Amino acid sequence: MKRLNFSRKKIKTIGYWVLGLLVVGIGMGFAFRQSILEQIIAKAVVKMKSEYQCELVVKNPHFEGLEHIAIDGMSLTPHQADTLVQMGPVRTGFNFWKLLTGTLQITDLEINGGYMQWVKTKNGSNFDAFLQKKEKEDTVTTVDYAELANRLTARFLNLIPTQMNIKGFALKINDLGHKVQLDFTQFMLQQQQLTTAIRLTEGEIHQQWQLSGFADPRNRKADLIFKNKKNDTLILPYLQHKFNLKTAFQSARFHLDNMGMDSGDFHTDGFASIQQLVLNHPKIASKDVEIAQARVDFHWIIGERSIALDSSSLLTLGKLECRPYLFYEKEDGKTYALKLQIPKTKAQDFIDALPKGLFSHFEGMTATGNFKYQLDFSYHDKNPNALVFESKLQPEKLQITHYGAADLGKINSEFVYRAIEKGIPQRPILIGNSNPLYTPLTEISPFLQKCVLTSEDPSFMRHRGFINEAFKQSIAKNIRTKKFARGASTISMQLVKNVFLTREKTLSRKLEEILLVYILENQRIATKERMLEVYFNIIEWGPDVYGIGEAAQYYFQKKPSELTFKECLFLATIIPKPKGFMYRFDGTQQPKTFAQQQFDFLTRLMLRRQLITPNDTLGYGQPLKITGPARERLQSKIRDTVVLDSLRLDEFEF
């Protein structure tokens, strides 16, 4: 019993000693805190100068009480460049007890006046030193993505004060004379409520912005609304100058419910929404793209070696809802995955949800019935041939009751076609029997039909607009080469592009092409034979040469029914680049080696598939003679050997 009392007494004594040492330590720290602060700033000054060639000046740093530091001003100026940061009086507080555990947590912040600016001149910018890449160490370390995300998030949120008052601070951009300025006339966070008044100036653009709502950085929750003070359109600055991208919206909202670790993974939940979004970029569409309302409810999961947007997330456009899934994993290589699921949806709700300007040819279209859709894509860089690409649409009494701007029904009647070259309409071509050069399918050489189908779309008569395997191979090659090296265009897609769309290389045109092809093929608007006939009579075969009737005359002074097998091979192989047909010939006006190899390859392929017989190739060894008007262009063209070699056999794929 005495032993037990002695132990308690001993423990109490040790406790007193520890508490005493702690008090002494805190007291010494408090006594020498000014010296410690000056040493920290001195180290920062040396680091800025040695590593970033910048002059850091901090005026009169001092403590105010136990948990506040104040300075009279601060500046950061790169050598021989414009000042990067300059501030007036600054006062900030920190959590003293958190600091004892090694965690810097800012409790409050006051800034009165100052600016941060990015200045770029022809000689460089004032932030170049901060963008220099540091040499990577040879040691390879495995990073736990979840732990890293949690650590960085904690550090970032600890640096956001729970009480904040910033006045007269500006963010400036001067990019070779193009100036943008954001003036924070008020930026206040009090009692978890954020109130701001921000003035934007960019050339003739002057706007008043507001960012307001609930913000609780300690509990990792927020509900913020970003809008124009006058409830007018809010324009994002600088993007048009830098990227030729116009972006505007009426309001945006960001809501964060939860952020933190759970069962070894880092989770982030919430939603983001935007109202009246307008985008304009020549690579997106030729006109403004308008989205009335969009919202994404997200659930991000970051694991030890993976990052995923969980399938419980929801993307909403108008009445259209779909569930996206994104996945990336770095484990024995890199794995990428994308899934998209649209549950049973009314066809009209889908059409109404399409962004205006992005699907111009669908405006005014009406439909009945429902459909489901599912996309499944995955790719592993160590095994690209195992790429998965599955696109499934399940219609349910789906029927187009009224076409929009693209009147698909016109393909079954006589119509006028005008190609668009660099935005300029070309001469009108009448597609129908009223045109003496129009050629019905029955009067086109069977050799030409077989050659073109073999080279352009072997399964045209069987598929419904798309070939999944071709898409898989195209995607795999484009990922491997890190560029758009191969497409997967079918004859149906080429036909839709020529008849109903333009040749502009935009996201809008490609998306419209995909949807129109599906409707054309699956609504049985035209027979395969009719589609093929129009295709032969509408595509470009040479400089200002449209349709097989014109092409047969232009090259061989023949009717399409009179073409020989070798002449058909030639016409089939120039379809990808018809204006450059003359580059396929040598100085003797005979096909160059690579062109002859293409003829041989196609011939062997057609023989193997039993599309032709050996008897059909009689006369194949005879020279190919260009006898029509094309001969004059062939003779007068000055050959450029660099261009001549641009068409290689390895680009000719099936």
C-alpha positions as CSV (number, residue, x, y, z in Angstrom):
1,M,0.0,0.0,0.0
2,K,2.9,2.4,0.9
3,R,4.5,1.5,-2.4
4,L,1.4,2.5,-4.3
5,N,1.2,5.9,-2.5
6,F,4.9,6.4,-3.2
7,S,4.3,5.8,-7.0
8,R,1.5,8.3,-7.1
9,K,3.6,10.9,-5.3
10,K,6.5,10.2,-7.7
11,I,4.2,10.6,-10.7
12,K,2.8,13.8,-9.3
13,T,6.4,15.1,-8.7
14,I,7.4,14.3,-12.3
15,G,4.3,16.0,-13.5
16,Y,5.2,19.1,-11.7
17,W,8.7,19.0,-13.2
18,V,7.3,18.6,-16.7
19,L,4.8,21.4,-16.2
20,G,7.5,23.6,-14.8
21,L,9.8,22.9,-17.7
22,L,7.0,23.6,-20.1
23,V,6.2,26.9,-18.4
24,V,9.9,27.8,-18.4
25,G,10.2,26.8,-22.1
26,I,7.1,28.9,-23.0
27,G,8.5,31.7,-20.9
28,M,11.9,31.6,-22.7
29,G,10.2,31.4,-26.0
30,F,8.0,34.4,-25.1
31,A,11.0,36.3,-24.0
32,F,13.0,35.6,-27.1
33,R,10.1,35.4,-29.6
34,Q,11.1,38.7,-31.3
35,S,14.6,37.3,-31.9
36,I,13.2,34.0,-33.2
37,L,10.8,35.9,-35.6
38,E,13.7,38.0,-37.0
39,Q,15.8,34.9,-37.5
40,I,12.9,33.2,-39.4
41,I,12.5,36.3,-41.6
42,A,16.3,36.5,-42.2
43,K,16.3,32.9,-43.4
44,A,13.4,33.7,-45.7
45,V,15.3,36.7,-47.1
46,V,18.4,34.6,-47.8
47,K,16.3,31.8,-49.5
48,M,14.4,34.2,-51.7
49,K,17.7,35.8,-52.8
50,S,19.7,32.6,-53.4
51,E,17.0,30.3,-54.9
52,Y,14.7,32.7,-56.6
53,Q,16.8,35.8,-57.2
54,C,14.2,38.0,-55.4
55,E,14.6,40.7,-52.8
56,L,12.3,40.2,-49.9
57,V,11.7,43.2,-47.6
58,V,9.7,43.0,-44.4
59,K,9.2,46.2,-42.5
60,N,9.1,46.3,-38.7
61,P,8.0,42.7,-37.9
62,H,6.8,42.4,-34.3
63,F,4.5,40.5,-32.0
64,E,1.3,41.9,-30.6
65,G,0.3,39.9,-27.6
66,L,0.9,36.1,-27.5
67,E,-0.8,35.0,-30.8
68,H,-0.5,37.9,-33.2
69,I,2.2,39.1,-35.6
70,A,2.2,42.5,-37.4
71,I,4.3,44.1,-40.0
72,D,4.2,47.6,-41.4
73,G,4.7,46.4,-44.9
74,M,6.2,43.8,-47.2
75,S,7.5,43.5,-50.8
76,L,8.9,40.8,-53.0
77,T,10.8,42.0,-56.1
78,P,12.7,39.8,-58.6
79,H,16.1,41.1,-59.7
80,Q,15.7,43.3,-62.8
81,A,11.9,42.8,-62.9
82,D,8.7,44.4,-61.7
83,T,7.6,43.9,-58.1
84,L,5.7,40.7,-57.6
85,V,4.1,41.4,-54.3
86,Q,3.7,44.5,-52.2
87,M,1.5,44.9,-49.1
88,G,0.7,47.6,-46.6
89,P,0.1,47.0,-42.9
90,V,-0.6,43.3,-42.2
91,R,-1.7,41.7,-38.9
92,T,-2.2,38.0,-38.5
93,G,-3.0,35.7,-35.7
94,F,-2.2,32.0,-35.1
95,N,-3.2,29.2,-32.8
96,F,-0.4,29.1,-30.2
97,W,-1.2,25.6,-28.9
98,K,-1.3,24.2,-32.4
99,L,2.0,25.8,-33.1
100,L,3.6,23.9,-30.2
101,T,2.6,20.6,-31.9
102,G,4.3,21.8,-35.2
103,T,1.1,22.9,-37.0
104,L,0.7,26.4,-38.2
105,Q,-3.0,27.4,-38.1
106,I,-3.9,31.0,-38.9
107,T,-6.8,32.3,-36.9
108,D,-7.3,35.8,-38.4
109,L,-5.8,38.1,-41.0
110,E,-6.0,41.8,-41.7
111,I,-4.4,43.4,-44.9
112,N,-4.8,47.1,-45.7
113,G,-3.7,47.9,-49.2
114,G,-1.3,46.2,-51.6
115,Y,-1.1,44.2,-54.7
116,M,0.2,41.0,-56.3
117,Q,1.0,41.3,-60.0
118,W,2.2,39.2,-62.9
119,V,4.1,41.2,-65.5
120,K,5.2,39.6,-68.8
121,T,7.4,41.5,-71.3
122,K,9.3,40.4,-74.4
123,N,12.3,39.6,-72.1
124,G,10.4,37.4,-69.8
125,S,8.1,37.7,-66.7
126,N,8.5,38.6,-63.1
127,F,7.7,35.1,-61.9
128,D,10.0,33.1,-64.1
129,A,12.3,32.1,-61.2
130,F,9.4,30.4,-59.5
131,L,8.6,28.3,-62.5
132,Q,12.0,26.8,-62.9
133,K,11.9,23.0,-62.5
134,K,14.1,21.6,-59.8
135,E,16.3,18.6,-60.6
136,K,14.6,15.4,-59.7
137,E,16.3,13.1,-57.2
138,D,17.4,9.7,-58.4
139,T,15.6,7.9,-55.5
140,V,12.2,6.5,-56.4
141,T,9.6,6.9,-53.7
142,T,6.1,5.5,-53.6
143,V,3.5,8.2,-52.9
144,D,0.3,7.4,-51.0
145,Y,-2.2,9.7,-52.9
146,A,-4.8,9.6,-50.1
147,E,-2.3,10.6,-47.4
148,L,-0.8,13.2,-49.6
149,A,-4.2,14.7,-50.4
150,N,-5.2,14.8,-46.8
151,R,-1.9,16.4,-45.7
152,L,-1.9,19.1,-48.4
153,T,-5.6,19.8,-47.7
154,A,-5.0,20.2,-44.0
155,R,-2.0,22.5,-44.6
156,F,-4.0,24.6,-47.1
157,L,-7.1,24.9,-44.9
158,N,-5.0,25.7,-41.8
159,L,-3.6,28.7,-43.7
160,I,-7.2,30.0,-44.3
161,P,-8.1,32.2,-41.4
162,T,-11.5,31.9,-39.8
163,Q,-11.6,35.7,-39.4
164,M,-10.4,37.8,-42.3
165,N,-10.6,41.4,-43.4
166,I,-8.8,42.5,-46.5
167,K,-9.2,46.0,-48.0
168,G,-7.7,47.7,-50.9
169,F,-5.8,44.7,-52.3
170,A,-5.4,44.1,-56.0
171,L,-4.5,41.2,-58.3
172,K,-3.0,42.5,-61.6
173,I,-2.0,41.0,-64.9
174,N,0.1,42.8,-67.6
175,D,0.7,40.4,-70.4
176,L,2.7,42.3,-73.1
177,G,0.5,45.3,-72.5
178,H,-2.8,43.5,-72.1
179,K,-3.9,44.5,-68.6
180,V,-6.4,42.9,-66.2
181,Q,-7.0,44.0,-62.6
182,L,-9.1,42.6,-59.8
183,D,-9.6,45.1,-56.9
184,F,-10.7,43.6,-53.6
185,T,-12.4,46.6,-52.1
186,Q,-13.8,44.2,-49.5
187,F,-13.0,40.6,-48.6
188,M,-14.4,39.7,-45.2
189,L,-14.9,36.4,-43.4
190,Q,-16.7,36.8,-40.0
191,Q,-18.7,34.1,-38.1
192,Q,-18.3,31.7,-41.0
193,Q,-19.9,34.2,-43.4
194,L,-18.0,35.4,-46.4
195,T,-18.7,38.9,-47.9
196,T,-16.8,40.3,-50.8
197,A,-16.8,43.2,-53.2
198,I,-14.5,42.7,-56.2
199,R,-14.1,45.1,-59.1
200,L,-12.9,43.8,-62.5
201,T,-11.2,46.0,-65.1
202,E,-10.1,44.6,-68.5
203,G,-9.9,47.1,-71.3
204,E,-13.5,48.4,-71.7
205,I,-14.9,45.7,-69.4
206,H,-15.9,46.9,-66.0
207,Q,-17.8,44.6,-63.6
208,Q,-18.7,44.2,-59.9
209,W,-18.3,40.7,-58.6
210,Q,-19.6,39.1,-55.5
211,L,-18.4,35.9,-53.8
212,S,-20.5,35.2,-50.7
213,G,-21.9,32.5,-48.5
214,F,-20.9,30.1,-45.8
215,A,-17.2,29.1,-45.3
216,D,-15.9,26.9,-42.4
217,P,-12.3,26.0,-43.2
218,R,-11.7,24.1,-39.9
219,N,-14.6,21.7,-40.4
220,R,-14.0,21.6,-44.2
221,K,-17.4,22.8,-45.3
222,A,-18.5,25.6,-47.6
223,D,-21.5,26.9,-49.6
224,L,-20.4,29.7,-51.8
225,I,-22.1,31.7,-54.6
226,F,-20.2,33.6,-57.3
227,K,-22.1,36.2,-59.3
228,N,-22.2,39.7,-60.7
229,K,-23.4,42.3,-58.2
230,K,-26.0,43.6,-60.8
231,N,-27.2,40.0,-61.4
232,D,-25.9,40.5,-65.0
233,T,-23.6,38.2,-67.0
234,L,-20.2,37.6,-65.3
235,I,-17.3,37.5,-67.7
236,L,-14.1,35.6,-66.8
237,P,-11.2,37.8,-67.7
238,Y,-8.0,37.1,-69.7
239,L,-9.1,33.8,-71.2
240,Q,-10.1,35.4,-74.5
241,H,-6.8,37.2,-74.8
242,K,-4.7,34.2,-73.9
243,F,-6.7,31.3,-75.3
244,N,-9.2,32.9,-77.6
245,L,-11.9,31.5,-75.3
246,K,-14.9,33.7,-74.3
247,T,-16.5,32.5,-71.1
248,A,-19.4,34.1,-69.3
249,F,-22.2,32.9,-66.9
250,Q,-24.9,34.4,-64.6
251,S,-24.0,32.7,-61.4
252,A,-22.1,29.7,-60.0
253,R,-22.4,27.8,-56.8
254,F,-20.0,25.5,-54.9
255,H,-21.1,23.4,-52.0
256,L,-18.7,21.2,-50.0
257,D,-20.3,18.7,-47.5
258,N,-17.4,16.5,-46.5
259,M,-13.7,16.2,-47.0
260,G,-11.4,13.8,-45.1
261,M,-10.1,10.3,-44.5
262,D,-12.3,7.3,-44.3
263,S,-11.1,3.7,-44.2
264,G,-7.7,4.7,-45.7
265,D,-9.2,6.7,-48.6
266,F,-9.6,10.5,-48.9
267,H,-13.2,11.4,-49.7
268,T,-14.6,14.7,-51.0
269,D,-18.4,15.2,-51.4
270,G,-20.5,18.1,-52.6
271,F,-21.9,19.7,-55.7
272,A,-21.1,22.5,-58.2
273,S,-23.6,24.2,-60.4
274,I,-23.7,27.0,-63.0
275,Q,-26.4,29.1,-64.6
276,Q,-26.5,30.5,-68.1
277,L,-23.0,29.4,-69.1
278,V,-21.8,30.8,-72.5
279,L,-18.6,29.5,-74.2
280,N,-17.1,30.6,-77.5
281,H,-14.0,29.1,-79.1
282,P,-13.3,28.2,-82.7
283,K,-12.3,24.7,-81.7
284,I,-15.6,24.2,-79.9
285,A,-18.2,25.6,-82.3
286,S,-18.6,28.4,-84.9
287,K,-21.1,30.2,-82.6
288,D,-21.8,30.7,-78.9
289,V,-22.5,27.6,-76.9
290,E,-25.1,28.1,-74.3
291,I,-25.9,25.9,-71.3
292,A,-28.9,27.1,-69.4
293,Q,-28.3,25.1,-66.2
294,A,-25.7,22.4,-65.3
295,R,-24.9,20.7,-62.0
296,V,-22.6,18.0,-60.9
297,D,-23.0,16.2,-57.6
298,F,-19.5,14.8,-57.0
299,H,-18.0,12.1,-54.8
300,W,-14.2,11.9,-55.3
301,I,-12.3,9.0,-53.8
302,I,-8.5,9.2,-53.6
303,G,-6.9,5.9,-52.7
304,E,-3.3,4.9,-52.0
305,R,-2.5,4.7,-55.7
306,S,-5.8,5.8,-57.4
307,I,-8.1,8.7,-58.0
308,A,-11.7,8.2,-58.9
309,L,-14.9,10.2,-59.5
310,D,-17.3,7.6,-58.0
311,S,-20.3,6.4,-60.0
312,S,-22.6,7.7,-57.3
313,S,-21.9,11.2,-58.8
314,L,-24.6,12.8,-60.8
315,L,-24.4,15.1,-63.8
316,T,-27.6,17.1,-64.6
317,L,-28.3,19.2,-67.7
318,G,-31.9,20.4,-67.7
319,K,-34.0,17.3,-67.3
320,L,-31.2,15.0,-68.4
321,E,-29.4,13.0,-65.8
322,C,-26.3,10.8,-66.2
323,R,-23.9,9.1,-63.9
324,P,-20.2,9.6,-64.8
325,Y,-17.3,7.5,-63.5
326,L,-13.6,8.5,-63.9
327,F,-10.7,6.4,-62.7
328,Y,-7.0,6.7,-62.7
329,E,-4.5,4.2,-61.1
330,K,-0.8,4.1,-61.1
331,E,0.2,0.5,-60.3
332,D,2.5,-1.4,-62.6
333,G,1.7,1.1,-65.3
334,K,-1.1,3.6,-65.7
335,T,-4.8,2.7,-66.0
336,Y,-7.5,5.1,-67.3
337,A,-11.2,4.4,-67.2
338,L,-14.3,6.3,-68.2
339,K,-17.9,5.1,-67.8
340,L,-21.1,7.0,-68.5
341,Q,-24.6,5.8,-67.8
342,I,-27.8,7.5,-68.8
343,P,-30.8,5.8,-67.2
344,K,-34.2,5.5,-69.0
345,T,-34.8,9.0,-70.4
346,K,-37.3,10.6,-72.6
347,A,-35.9,11.3,-76.0
348,Q,-37.3,14.8,-76.0
349,D,-35.7,15.6,-72.6
350,F,-32.4,14.6,-74.1
351,I,-32.9,16.9,-77.2
352,D,-34.0,19.8,-75.0
353,A,-30.9,19.4,-72.8
354,L,-28.5,19.7,-75.7
355,P,-26.5,22.9,-75.4
356,K,-27.5,25.5,-77.9
357,G,-24.9,26.3,-80.4
358,L,-23.2,23.0,-79.9
359,F,-26.0,21.1,-81.6
360,S,-27.4,23.7,-84.0
361,H,-28.7,21.1,-86.4
362,F,-30.9,19.6,-83.7
363,E,-32.7,22.8,-82.7
364,G,-36.4,22.3,-83.4
365,M,-36.2,18.5,-83.5
366,T,-38.9,16.6,-81.7
367,A,-39.0,12.9,-80.8
368,T,-41.1,10.4,-78.9
369,G,-40.0,7.3,-76.9
370,N,-37.2,6.6,-74.5
371,F,-33.7,5.3,-74.5
372,K,-30.9,4.1,-72.2
373,Y,-27.2,4.6,-72.9
374,Q,-24.0,3.2,-71.5
375,L,-20.4,3.9,-72.3
376,D,-17.5,1.8,-71.0
377,F,-13.9,2.7,-71.7
378,S,-10.6,1.6,-70.1
379,Y,-7.0,1.7,-71.2
380,H,-3.7,0.4,-69.6
381,D,-0.5,1.8,-71.0
382,K,1.3,-1.5,-70.5
383,N,-1.3,-3.5,-72.5
384,P,-2.8,-1.1,-75.1
385,N,-4.3,-3.9,-77.1
386,A,-6.6,-4.8,-74.2
387,L,-8.4,-1.5,-74.6
388,V,-12.1,-1.6,-73.8
389,F,-14.5,0.5,-75.7
390,E,-18.2,-0.3,-75.6
391,S,-21.0,2.1,-76.5
392,K,-24.6,0.8,-76.1
393,L,-27.8,2.7,-76.8
394,Q,-31.1,0.9,-76.1
395,P,-34.0,2.6,-77.7
396,E,-37.6,2.1,-76.6
397,K,-40.2,3.1,-79.2
398,L,-37.8,5.9,-80.2
399,Q,-39.1,7.9,-83.2
400,I,-38.1,11.2,-84.7
401,T,-41.3,13.1,-85.4
402,H,-39.8,16.3,-86.7
403,Y,-36.3,17.0,-88.0
404,G,-34.4,20.1,-87.0
405,A,-32.1,22.2,-89.2
406,A,-30.7,18.9,-90.6
407,D,-33.5,17.5,-92.8
408,L,-32.3,13.9,-93.0
409,G,-35.3,13.0,-95.2
410,K,-33.8,15.0,-98.1
411,I,-31.3,12.3,-98.8
412,N,-34.1,10.3,-100.5
413,S,-34.9,13.1,-103.0
414,E,-33.2,15.4,-105.4
415,F,-31.2,18.2,-103.6
416,V,-28.5,20.7,-104.2
417,Y,-25.1,20.2,-102.5
418,R,-22.5,23.0,-102.0
419,A,-19.2,22.1,-100.4
420,I,-17.7,24.6,-98.0
421,E,-14.0,25.3,-98.4
422,K,-12.4,27.4,-95.7
423,G,-15.8,29.0,-95.0
424,I,-16.5,29.7,-98.6
425,P,-19.4,27.9,-100.4
426,Q,-18.3,26.2,-103.6
427,R,-20.4,25.8,-106.8
428,P,-23.7,24.0,-106.4
429,I,-23.9,20.4,-107.4
430,L,-27.3,18.9,-108.2
431,I,-27.7,15.4,-106.6
432,G,-30.3,13.8,-108.7
433,N,-31.2,12.6,-112.2
434,S,-31.6,16.1,-113.5
435,N,-27.9,16.3,-113.4
436,P,-26.5,14.6,-116.5
437,L,-23.4,13.5,-114.7
438,Y,-25.3,12.0,-111.7
439,T,-24.7,8.3,-111.8
440,P,-27.1,5.7,-110.2
441,L,-25.5,2.9,-108.3
442,T,-26.3,0.4,-110.9
443,E,-24.3,2.3,-113.5
444,I,-21.1,2.6,-111.3
445,S,-18.5,-0.1,-112.0
446,P,-18.8,-2.9,-109.5
447,F,-15.0,-2.8,-109.3
448,L,-15.1,0.8,-108.0
449,Q,-17.8,-0.1,-105.5
450,K,-15.7,-3.0,-104.1
451,C,-12.4,-1.0,-104.1
452,V,-14.0,2.0,-102.3
453,L,-15.8,-0.2,-99.7
454,T,-12.6,-2.2,-99.1
455,S,-10.5,0.9,-98.5
456,E,-13.0,3.1,-96.8
457,D,-15.5,0.9,-95.0
458,P,-15.6,-2.9,-95.6
459,S,-18.6,-3.5,-93.3
460,F,-20.7,-0.6,-94.5
461,M,-23.6,-2.8,-95.7
462,R,-23.8,-4.5,-92.3
463,H,-23.0,-1.9,-89.6
464,R,-25.4,0.7,-88.2
465,G,-23.1,3.8,-88.7
466,F,-20.2,2.9,-86.3
467,I,-17.6,0.2,-85.9
468,N,-16.6,-0.4,-82.3
469,E,-13.4,-2.2,-83.2
470,A,-12.3,0.6,-85.5
471,F,-12.9,3.1,-82.7
472,K,-10.9,0.9,-80.3
473,Q,-7.9,0.7,-82.7
474,S,-8.1,4.4,-83.4
475,I,-8.2,5.4,-79.7
476,A,-5.3,3.1,-78.9
477,K,-3.1,4.4,-81.7
478,N,-3.9,8.1,-80.8
479,I,-3.0,7.5,-77.2
480,R,0.2,5.7,-78.1
481,T,1.3,8.5,-80.5
482,K,0.0,11.2,-78.2
483,K,-1.7,12.9,-81.2
484,F,-4.6,12.4,-83.5
485,A,-2.9,10.0,-85.9
486,R,-5.9,7.9,-87.0
487,G,-9.7,8.3,-87.2
488,A,-12.5,5.8,-87.4
489,S,-14.8,7.4,-89.9
490,T,-17.3,5.2,-91.7
491,I,-19.0,6.0,-95.0
492,S,-22.1,6.8,-93.1
493,M,-20.1,9.4,-91.1
494,Q,-18.5,10.8,-94.3
495,L,-21.9,11.1,-95.9
496,V,-23.5,12.9,-93.0
497,K,-20.5,15.3,-92.8
498,N,-20.8,16.1,-96.5
499,V,-24.6,16.3,-96.9
500,F,-25.8,17.9,-93.7
501,L,-22.8,19.4,-92.0
502,T,-19.7,21.5,-92.8
503,R,-16.0,20.5,-92.9
504,E,-15.1,22.7,-89.9
505,K,-12.9,20.9,-87.4
506,T,-14.8,21.6,-84.3
507,L,-16.1,19.6,-81.4
508,S,-19.6,20.7,-82.3
509,R,-19.4,19.2,-85.8
510,K,-18.0,15.9,-84.6
511,L,-20.7,15.5,-81.9
512,E,-23.5,16.4,-84.4
513,E,-22.0,13.9,-86.9
514,I,-22.2,11.1,-84.4
515,L,-25.8,11.8,-83.4
516,L,-27.0,12.3,-86.9
517,V,-25.4,9.1,-88.1
518,Y,-27.1,7.2,-85.4
519,I,-30.5,8.7,-86.4
520,L,-29.9,8.2,-90.1
521,E,-28.9,4.5,-89.7
522,N,-31.1,3.4,-86.9
523,Q,-34.3,5.2,-87.9
524,R,-34.0,3.5,-91.3
525,I,-34.3,6.9,-93.1
526,A,-32.5,5.7,-96.2
527,T,-31.5,2.3,-97.5
528,K,-27.8,1.3,-97.6
529,E,-27.9,1.3,-101.4
530,R,-29.3,4.9,-101.5
531,M,-26.7,6.1,-99.0
532,L,-23.9,4.6,-101.1
533,E,-25.2,6.0,-104.3
534,V,-25.4,9.5,-102.8
535,Y,-21.9,9.0,-101.4
536,F,-20.4,8.2,-104.8
537,N,-22.1,11.3,-106.3
538,I,-21.2,13.8,-103.6
539,I,-17.7,13.2,-102.4
540,E,-14.7,15.2,-103.7
541,W,-12.4,13.3,-106.1
542,G,-10.0,16.1,-107.1
543,P,-9.6,19.9,-107.4
544,D,-13.2,21.1,-107.9
545,V,-14.3,17.6,-108.9
546,Y,-17.4,16.3,-107.2
547,G,-19.1,13.0,-107.8
548,I,-18.0,9.9,-109.7
549,G,-19.6,11.2,-112.9
550,E,-17.2,14.2,-113.0
551,A,-14.3,12.1,-111.7
552,A,-14.5,9.5,-114.5
553,Q,-14.5,12.2,-117.1
554,Y,-11.8,14.3,-115.3
555,Y,-9.3,11.5,-115.1
556,F,-10.1,9.0,-117.9
557,Q,-12.8,10.6,-120.2
558,K,-15.1,7.6,-119.4
559,K,-18.4,6.9,-117.9
560,P,-18.3,5.4,-114.4
561,S,-19.5,2.0,-115.8
562,E,-16.5,1.8,-118.2
563,L,-13.7,2.1,-115.6
564,T,-11.1,-0.6,-115.5
565,F,-10.1,-2.4,-112.3
566,K,-6.8,-0.4,-112.1
567,E,-8.5,2.9,-112.7
568,C,-10.9,2.0,-109.9
569,L,-8.0,1.2,-107.6
570,F,-6.6,4.7,-108.4
571,L,-9.9,6.5,-107.7
572,A,-10.4,4.6,-104.4
573,T,-6.9,5.4,-103.1
574,I,-7.1,9.2,-103.7
575,I,-10.3,9.7,-101.6
576,P,-8.5,10.6,-98.4
577,K,-6.5,13.4,-100.2
578,P,-8.1,14.0,-103.6
579,K,-6.6,17.4,-104.2
580,G,-3.1,15.9,-104.0
581,F,-3.6,13.2,-106.6
582,M,-0.7,14.5,-108.7
583,Y,1.8,13.9,-106.0
584,R,1.2,10.2,-106.4
585,F,2.9,10.2,-109.8
586,D,6.6,10.3,-110.8
587,G,8.2,12.2,-113.7
588,T,7.0,9.6,-116.2
589,Q,3.4,10.1,-115.1
590,Q,3.2,6.7,-113.6
591,P,2.3,5.8,-110.0
592,K,5.2,6.2,-107.6
593,T,6.3,3.2,-105.6
594,F,4.2,3.8,-102.6
595,A,1.1,4.3,-104.7
596,Q,1.7,1.1,-106.6
597,Q,2.2,-0.7,-103.3
598,Q,-1.3,0.5,-102.2
599,F,-2.7,-0.9,-105.5
600,D,-1.0,-4.2,-104.8
601,F,-2.2,-4.3,-101.2
602,L,-5.8,-3.6,-102.1
603,T,-5.8,-6.2,-104.8
604,R,-4.4,-9.0,-102.6
605,L,-6.9,-8.0,-99.9
606,M,-9.8,-8.2,-102.3
607,L,-8.7,-11.5,-103.7
608,R,-8.3,-13.0,-100.2
609,R,-11.8,-11.8,-99.3
610,Q,-13.1,-13.3,-102.6
611,L,-14.5,-9.9,-103.7
612,I,-12.8,-10.4,-107.1
613,T,-11.3,-13.3,-109.0
614,P,-7.9,-13.6,-110.7
615,N,-9.6,-13.1,-114.0
616,D,-10.7,-9.6,-112.8
617,T,-7.1,-8.6,-112.6
618,L,-6.3,-9.3,-116.2
619,G,-4.5,-6.2,-117.6
620,Y,-3.5,-5.1,-114.1
621,G,0.1,-4.9,-115.2
622,Q,-0.7,-2.3,-118.0
623,P,0.4,1.3,-117.3
624,L,-2.2,3.6,-115.7
625,K,-3.0,6.4,-118.2
626,I,-4.5,9.7,-117.1
627,T,-6.2,10.9,-120.3
628,G,-8.7,13.5,-119.1
629,P,-8.3,17.1,-118.1
630,A,-6.4,16.0,-115.1
631,R,-3.5,15.2,-117.4
632,E,-2.8,18.9,-118.0
633,R,-2.6,19.5,-114.2
634,L,-0.3,16.5,-113.8
635,Q,2.1,17.7,-116.5
636,S,2.3,21.3,-115.3
637,K,2.7,20.6,-111.6
638,I,6.2,21.3,-110.3
639,R,7.1,18.4,-108.1
640,D,8.1,19.0,-104.5
641,T,10.0,16.0,-103.2
642,V,9.2,16.8,-99.6
643,V,5.5,16.9,-100.3
644,L,5.7,13.8,-102.5
645,D,7.0,11.7,-99.6
646,S,4.2,12.9,-97.2
647,L,1.8,10.2,-98.3
648,R,3.3,7.0,-97.0
649,L,2.1,3.4,-97.1
650,D,2.1,3.2,-93.3
651,E,-0.7,5.8,-93.3
652,F,-2.9,3.6,-95.5
653,E,-4.6,1.3,-93.0
654,F,-7.6,-1.0,-92.9
